[in-house]
Amino acid sequence: MPIFLDTADLNEIKRFHSMGVIRGVTTNPTIFLKQGISGGGMKALENRSKEIGTLIAPLPLSVEVTTNDRNRAVEQAVTFAGWSENIVVKVTVHGPEGELENLELIHELESKHNIRVNVTAMMSAQQCLLAALAGATYVSIFAGRVNDMGYNACVEIAKLRGLLDKLDLKSQIIAGSTRETLNVIEWLEAGAHIVTVLPHLLEKMLVHPYTKETVQMFLRDAEKAYSMLQE
């Protein structure tokens, strides 16, 4: 499951899903805001999530809760999971001021409500390990931000993958906050199960200037050869 598309843009999702190169889609409130999906409130979130979920089924779609209140987050998670069978509920590893109750929430959703959880906004292997121990299906490390802080995200990913395998934990590592196409290969090579990729980066992975030059040469030569055969 190497590539999840990081967007709520239906056209981009359709484009890359039709190529067969994505294995899921991830969203968050910031992504929905950038897409202009904000004026309709929760109904707008529901409608777009259902559209994406139907489009990519059975591939997973991550949708993030919009509150840090424990009871409301449980209600939202149950509601979101009911929109489509392939929805995974996103929850941040802790609250905005470092509140610790989110791990309890994650454990409850996975163990009592049978809801798959993608724990997000993590910056270290130790955070991801705790989320994995709490039972999370996915543990998302913001590898691009780790690099921005002056650390090598590959080291954190490799340490985490080693621990998950050694302890036989089910969680899959999602490396996100991708900054450049190089990140995709290096993070997968380091041990990430999945890397989230923005549409423009996925396009850059595919289109190479020398490939374009070569294809143009082939087509020019084919036209010349065909023309000669017709004479």
Sequence and secondary structure as in RCSB ss.txt:
>XXXX:A:sequence
MPIFLDTADLNEIKRFHSMGVIRGVTTNPTIFLKQGISGGGMKALENRSKEIGTLIAPLPLSVEVTTNDRNRAVE
QAVTFAGWSENIVVKVTVHGPEGELENLELIHELESKHNIRVNVTAMMSAQQCLLAALAGATYVSIFAGRVNDMG
YNACVEIAKLRGLLDKLDLKSQIIAGSTRETLNVIEWLEAGAHIVTVLPHLLEKMLVHPYTKETVQMFLRDAEKA
YSMLQE
>XXXX:A:secstr
  EEEE   HHHHHHHHHHT  S EE  HHHHHHTTTTTTHHHHHHHHHHHHHHHHTTS EEEE S   HHHHHH
HHHHHHHH TTEEEEEESS TT  SHHHHHHHHHHHTS   EEEEEE SHHHHHHHHHTT SEEEE HHHHHHTT
S HHHHHHHHHHHHHHTT   EEEE    SHHHHHHHHHHT SEEEE HHHHHHHH  HHHHHHHHHHHHHHHHH
HHHHH 
